[in-house]
């Protein structure tokens, strides 16, 4: 539902009176008469932007991947999950 007022109206009337209605067509006509017509509203969902590693981090990730014999994707996942800050390190430290 787009409006909390309409949701409240449906909960107070239609859901309460549903067992009394004899058939689906009668309940449908009841809902058409009770619920006011509303303009169509389209929801635009915003996708989250993926975090991309900077060039310095990409270099560090490739050095770590070669050293540990893992893929760069695995190293990136570990760095993200463990919250490791790669800016503290230089490739020479490894």
N, C-alpha and C positions, 0 to 999 in steps of 0.2 A: 504494500500500500504506500502511496505517496504521501498521504496525509494522516497524522495521528488521530485527527478528529473522525475521519471516515473509518479508520480501524476500530476506534472506540464504538462508533455507531453500529458497525457490523457485529462486534462482540456482544453488545447489549441487546440487539434485536434478532438478527438472523441466526446466530448460534443458539440463542435461547429458544427461539421458536421453531427450529429445525425439526425436532421430533413431532411437532404438531402437524407439519405439512404432510399431505397425503402422497404427493408425487413430486418428482424433480421439476417438472414443468411449472407447477404452482409455486415452488420455492424460487425458481428462476425469475418468474414474473414479479414476485414479491421483492426480490433484490433489485430488479430493474426500477421499480417504482420508489423504493426507499432510498437507495444510494444515488446521490446527485451525480450528474454527468460532469466529468472533469476533462480538461485538456490533456492531450498526450504529452508526457514529459519523458524525454530521453536522458538516460544517465550516461555520462561520459566517464569512463574509468581511466584513471591515470596509472600507467605502468611505472614501476620503480626502475630507476636507472641502475644498471649493474655497475658495481665498483670495478674499476680497471686499475691494474697495477701501473705505477709510473715506470719510466724507462730504467731508473736506478733499481727498482724492485725487480723488474724483469731480468736484469743482469744478475742480481743476487739469487733469484729463483733458479735461473739456468745453472749457475755455479753449484748451488745446493743440490739440484737434481742430478748433475753429473757426479758429484762427490758421494751422494747416497744411493746412486743407481736407482732413482725413482723418476717418474715422469714429472714434468713441470706442473701439470694439473694437480697431481697428488701433493706436491710441495705447496702449491698455492692454497689448496684446501686445508692443509695442516696449519699454515700461517694464519689463515682466516679464522679457523676454529679455535686455535690456541691464543689468538690475539698477540702474535709476536710482531714487534716493531723492527723491521729490517733496516731502518734508517740508522740504527745504532751500530751496525756492522759494516765492514768493507769487505770486498771479495778477497783481499789479502789476509784477513783474519781467519778465513776458512781454509 
